[in-house]
Amino acid sequence: MAKSMTELLTAGILAGVLGTAANAETAHERGVVPDFSSNLAGWVANEQDFVAVPGKPGPVAADPAHPYINNLLARRLGAQPTFRVADLANPNIKPWAKEVMNRENGKVLAGGIGFTPRSSCMPAGVPAFMLFPVVEPIFFVQSRKVVLMIFAGDAQIRHIYLDVPHSAHPKPSWYGESVGHYEGDTLVIDTIGFNNKTYVDNFRTPHSDKLHVVERWKLADDTMRVTFTVEDPDTFNEPWAATYSFHRIERPLHDEEVCAENNTLLFDYHIPIADKADF
């Protein structure tokens, strides 16, 4: 009998974890390499959006005239949930990008839907991947040569290849080419080689194929904090920095979720639909 996708994924994760234990045991004993995955650790976001780093150009934020109210806050306040509307007074954004964001703001203010990668079942790209685990966690598989980040919601996976240089001419892709290394207790990830089909955040901030993201993932007890910089000379006037944090939960990686299934019958979420069979 053919194995299910869940069984294959679980087997792969187990093999990766066992490989990590065998290959990096000495390093872990010395406390050099942070262990992001022990005891079935998953990581759920503490924030809804990126947080600015004091004293540095920061990420796009909500328009003060149209604050973002998520479902949980709406229930607590007895208010109506809203979609995000970007503050376009940010001086760091090039005119062409502001035009795109103004168009998206207009759709929301006219009563439309503020699409996010998660709502439309699209790949998130980087750094927006870390915005996924608001409910479902991300899991890590670590080995000597690669680190996998697996989003439990629909099993989207980032691959970070360790201690290797970037390709001379990486083929543009949704998640780009990520290479990384450990600096003591911190995983440093450098990503280039993006296509221009994703947004960098939930405010629908676009980017060009010159996007360059550097992340620093660091553990602090049951918290994980990421500090990162975003550079794209075609989109932003200067690089900007932000932080984001997660809290630890302990649970297995559950069955695979098919994100797009049936949603087209409920909402116009622009979910990608194949025009021909893959098999």
N, C-alpha and C positions, 0 to 999 in steps of 0.2 A: 504494500500500500504506500502511495506517495506521502511523504511527510508534509504537514501543513506549514504555512509560512511562519506561524508562531513557533512551531517546533524547531524549524531551521534557524530562525533568528535566535531563539533561546540557546540552541546548541552552539551557535557562533559566538554569542556573548560569553557562555561558559568557557569555551576554548580560549577566548581572549583573556578572561579573568585568570584562568589557570596559567596561561602564558605570561601574564603580568607577574603573577606570584613567583613563577620560576625564574624569569629573566631579571626582575627588578627587586628581588627579595633583599639583597644586600643593600641596595640603595635605600629601600624603605626602612630597613633596620637602622640606617644612619640618619634617617629623617630628612634625606635629601629630596626625594621625589614625593610630592603630595599625593595622597590616595583619595581620589574623588569617588570611589565606587564601593568601598568596603561595607559589609552588612546591608546589602541591597539598597544602598543610598541612591535616592533620587533627589532632584533639586527643583523647588518651586519658587517662582519669582516673588519678591517682596514688594516690588513697585509695579505700577501700571506702565510707566514710561521712563525714559532715560533721565538721569539726574545730573545736573550741571556740576562741573568741577569749579570750585571757587577760584576766581582770578583768571579763568581761561574762557575763550569763546565756547559757548555751550550748544546743546542740541536744540532743535525746534521745540517750542512749548505750545500750550493751548492758548488760543486767543482769550484774553481776560473777559471780553464781552460775551464769549460763548464757552463757558467752562465745560469740561468733559465730566459727565456723570455716568459711571458704569452701573451695571445692574445691581451689584451689592449696595453701593451707595444710594442708589435710587430707592431701594426697598427700605433702607434705614431712614432716609429723609422723607419718604412718601412722595418722591418727585418722579418726573419722567426721565428715563435714561436718554442719553444723547450720544451722537457720534462726535468724533474729534474734529475740531476746526483749528487749523494751524494759525499761529500768530505770525503774520507776514511782515511785521515790523522788524524782524530779525535782519540786521544789516549784513550778515555773513553770506547770504544766499544770492547767487547770480540771477539776473533778470529772467532768463529763460526758465529757471526752476521755479521762480515765484509765479510765473504765468501758469505752469502746470498745477501748482498748489492752489492758486486762486480759482482755477477751474474746478478742482476737487472740493474746495471750500464751498463754492457756489452750489454744487450738487447737494451737499449736506444742508445748507441753509434753505434750499428750495424744497426740502423734505425728502431728499434721497438718502441713500445708504453710503456711509463712509467705509469703503471696502478696506479690509486689512488682509494680509496673506492668509491668516488663519480662517477668516470668514469665507474666503473664496477658494480655499484649498490649493493655494499656490505655494511654491517654495518661497521662503522668507528672504533668503540672501543673508548677508552679513553687514552690519551687526544685528539686523532685525530678528535673526534666529533666536537670540536670547530673550525676546519678548514673547515667545510662544508659551512657555510653561507657567501661565497664570493659574491654571487648574491642573493640567496634566504635567508631570515633571519631565526633566531631561535626565538621562542616565549616561554614564561614562564607561567606556572600555579602554583600558590603558595597556599598552605593550611597549617594548623597546622602540619599535619603528613607527607606530601610529597610535593616535588617540581618536576614538570615535565618540561623538556626541549624538545621542539618539533621543529624539523627541517622542515621548510616549503617545502623544495624541494621534499621529498617523505615521509614525516610524520614519520621519524625515531624518537624515543622517548627515552630519558633517564629518569629514575626514581631515585630520591634521597629521601631516607626515613630519616625523621628528628628525632633527639634526641633519637636514638636507637643504641645499639651496633651492631657490625658485627655479623653475624652468626658464629657459631663455625667452621663449615665446608661448606662455600658457594659453591654451584655447579658452576663449571666454565662456563662462558657465554661470549658472544661477548662484552657486556658492563659492565660486572662484577657486584659486589654488591656495591652500593654507599649509604653511610650514611652521614648525614650532620647535621650542626647546625649553628646558627647565632652567630657571635661574633660582637656585636654592629651592624655596617652597612655592615658587610661582611658575605657572605654565604661561609662556609668552607665545602668542600666535600672530603671525604676519600673513595677511591675505591680500592677494592681487588677482588679476585675471577674471574680472567679473564681466558678465553681459550687462546691459542697461535695462533689464526687464523688472527689476525689483525696486522697492523703496528702502530707505535706510531706517525708517521708523514707522510708527502707526499713524503719523500725521501725513503720510503719503509724500514724503520728501524724496524727490527723484535723485538720481546720480548718473554719472557717465561711466564709460568703461575704464576710466582712469582712477576709479575708486581704490583706495588703499586703506586698510584697517589694521591696526595693531592692538591686540587685546592682552591683558595681564590678568589671569585667573588665579585667585589666592584664597585658601581656606583660613577660617578663623573659627575653630570649634565647630558648631553646627551651622555656620554661615559661610557662604561663598560670595566673594565680592569680585566684580570685574571692573577694571579701569581700562578705558580704551580711547584711542584717538582715531579720527576719521579725516582723511585727506583726499580731496578731489578738486584739482585746480580748475576744472571746467564747470564745477557746480558751486563751490564755496570759495569765498575770497581768501580764507585762511583755514588751516586745520582747526578742528574743534575736538573737545574732550568731554567725556561723560563717565558716569559710573552706573552700575546696576548690581543688585544683590539678590541672593537666593537663600532660602532656608531648607534644611535637610529633612527629608521624610524617608521612612524605610518601608518599602513595598516592592513586590516583584514587578517586572515589566509585563504588563497584561497583554491580552490578545491584540492583534493589529486592528486598528480602526480604519475603515475606509471613509475618508473625510467627505468625499464628494457624493456618496451614495444618496440618492433621493432628494438632495437639497434643491435641485432645479425645480421641483414641484412646489416648493414653498416660497422661495425668494429669488429675486433676480440678482444673484451674487456673482455673476460672471465666472462661474465655475468652468474650468477647461473641459471640453468634451471632445473626444477623439472622433474624427470623421471616417475612420476606417479601423477595422480590427487589428490588434497587434499580433494575432496568431491565427 
